[in-house]
Amino acid sequence: MKELVEYIVRSLVQEKDKVLITIEENDDEINVLVKVADSDMGRVIGKNGKVAAAIRTIAKSFGKGKKKTFVKFGE
């Protein structure tokens, strides 16, 4: 899942070297933390959050079984 999210985010941003994807896994949830440069945040979020919602949907479809998957965007 990490590679997929990283591929999608890197294809959207201009500063590809500043993309950092971290996965934290607990007993009942998976948190995917996406960090990009400040100037690229708008590209990753998209107009009205539609790009971010699409990334979340893709990540949730690759979630493991019954675990909830969350994608969080930060600086």
C-alpha positions in Angstrom: 0.0 0.0 0.0 2.9 2.4 0.8 4.3 2.0 -2.6 1.0 2.7 -4.3 0.2 5.8 -2.3 3.8 7.1 -2.8 3.5 6.5 -6.6 0.3 8.5 -6.8 1.5 11.4 -4.6 4.9 11.6 -6.5 3.1 11.8 -9.8 1.1 14.8 -8.5 3.9 16.9 -6.9 6.7 19.0 -8.3 9.2 18.5 -5.4 9.3 14.7 -5.6 12.3 14.5 -3.2 10.2 16.0 -0.3 7.5 13.3 -0.4 7.4 11.1 2.7 4.9 8.3 3.3 4.8 6.7 6.8 2.5 3.8 7.8 1.5 3.3 11.4 -0.3 0.1 12.1 -2.3 -0.6 15.3 -4.5 -3.6 16.3 -7.6 -2.2 14.5 -6.4 0.6 12.2 -3.8 1.6 9.6 -2.7 5.2 9.5 -1.0 6.4 6.3 0.7 9.7 6.9 1.5 11.7 3.7 4.0 14.6 4.0 4.8 16.9 1.0 6.3 20.3 0.5 4.1 23.3 1.4 4.0 24.4 -2.2 2.6 21.0 -3.3 0.0 20.5 -0.7 -2.7 22.1 -2.9 -2.0 19.6 -5.7 -2.3 16.6 -3.3 -5.5 17.9 -1.7 -7.1 19.1 -4.9 -10.1 21.3 -5.5 -12.7 20.7 -2.8 -10.5 17.8 -1.5 -11.4 15.6 -4.4 -7.8 14.3 -5.0 -7.4 13.6 -1.3 -10.7 11.7 -1.3 -9.6 9.6 -4.3 -6.3 8.8 -2.6 -8.2 7.8 0.6 -10.5 5.6 -1.4 -7.7 3.8 -3.1 -5.8 3.3 0.2 -8.9 1.9 1.9 -9.5 -0.6 -0.9 -6.0 -2.0 -0.2 -6.5 -2.0 3.6 -5.9 -5.3 5.3 -9.1 -7.2 6.0 -11.2 -5.6 8.8 -8.8 -2.9 9.7 -9.9 0.7 9.2 -7.5 2.7 7.0 -7.0 6.4 7.4 -4.9 8.7 5.2 -3.7 11.9 6.8 -2.0 14.8 5.0 0.5 17.0 6.7 3.5 19.3 6.1 
